[in-house]
Amino acid sequence: MLRIHQLKMKEVHTPDDIRQRLLKILSVSSSELLHYEIRKKSLDARRKPELFFVYTIDFSVKQEEKLLKRMKGKVSRVTDVVYPIVKKADRQLDFRPVVTGSGPAGLFCAYLLAQAGLCPIILERGGCVEERKKAVERFWQTGVLDPQSNVQFGEGGAGTFSDGKLNTLVKDTFGRNRYVLETFVKFGAPEDILYEQKPHIGTDILIQVIKNMRNAITELGGEIRFHHTLTGIDPKQKQIQINGEKWMDAKILVLALGHSARDTFEMLYEQKLSMEAKSFAVGVRIEHPQKWIDTWQYGREDRRELSAASYKLAEKLQNGRGVYSFCMCPGGYVVNASSEEGYLAVNGMSYHGRAGDNANSAIVVTVSPEDFGNSHPLAGMHFQRMLEKNAWQVGGGKIPVQRLEDFCGNKAGTAFHAVHPNMKGAYSLANVRQIFPCELARSIEQGIQMMDNRMHGFADGDALLSGVESRTSSPVRIVRNKNFTSNIPWIYPCGEGAGYAGGITSAAMDGMKTAEAVLKVLSIQ
């Protein structure tokens, strides 16, 4: 297989235009081109409003060596790293591995174990995606929270009710990243996630993808037990307790908890599972009109056939803190993402079409154990709770929201002006600044003002801020060794909740690594 980079196309083009452009660049006839596929697609907006798409294309032709010699430096030979097919175990085990959590880490771990014939049991404290979707929509409409099945808990994990973004900074030399994307496509995601520079699925499609993946796991002999919460472990007997009642054997336990399983973290700490506090980030959601983002990025308000524009910003403050945009949702919604009564957290969500009036993104500032006041492993979790309690009180149980100008002036404000909230869940005008300690509030304000130097108008006084964005990543890390086991050797921590991932794709990849470790210790792979 050969590869060519930087194949540039005008904004409006067809698949046949790409083929003809490729033939022209390679100077080969149609009959000589045996196959081609898009490997990467990105947008070049440096000459906006004149826009171009830039492709990386893999292809094969007759007489490849001759072409390589003729186009030396412009075309290269590539060999794809393909993730190996999981081998079926040649022996039956006298136990079934247990996976707690059905987010991306748990699902992909269980999927590989199921392919190996190990018939894993997945324990999920929340409901299936169909049931969970109803519970979440009911919460947004009525404010009645189901503490076990909500935006954070339930089949698919927290990412199900987000944008479904699949880009990752994890370097992948084993083919896991591609495998994750191909698996999503296999179960119903659009094929363009295989090559788009910033792939995303969207909540509406992701729900069906998760359901299809669940069905595949069960067809392979796996079992998903919904409304099963891990409430205890017996390290010596290798047993776990479910829902505070019955005990079951778990000779191998994968902890794919997610970043919000606070009660489980507390139980595990009491059972002396080794864990430590880690840095994460907290902040607000900021909303701008999507048309303004489009105009800034594309050079025009009418984006025509282009998708809703996104942005990524980061600043380093004089106080040493980093402030950056996170989980940017073009044409999306700010959502009430709470999981505990009396506490309030927000997140961003987009449907696949990204057709909402506003763009929103988290603007967050880094916090570390020094900010938590002590070195206790759960200190970061308690810090999150403090901020979420503040948000609940400031907003009167509703999402607190205010104009940026009022945030800077430290006042609640009395009305919205040019921008109106695009939110899932009830909201109220309030002083969002009061959620945060003074230094963090100042850092958020300064970071937004500095971002305005890169995107003029970003710090417009009518932009909306809401809070609190506190679940950017896990506040704890469950310590594991090179074999992926904890200090309790039959327990395997993995994914975002355990502190080893930061998003859907990286969590799925870590679930795969953990499954590989389990198969290795069982001498199956």
Disulfide bonds with the S-S distance in Angstrom:
none
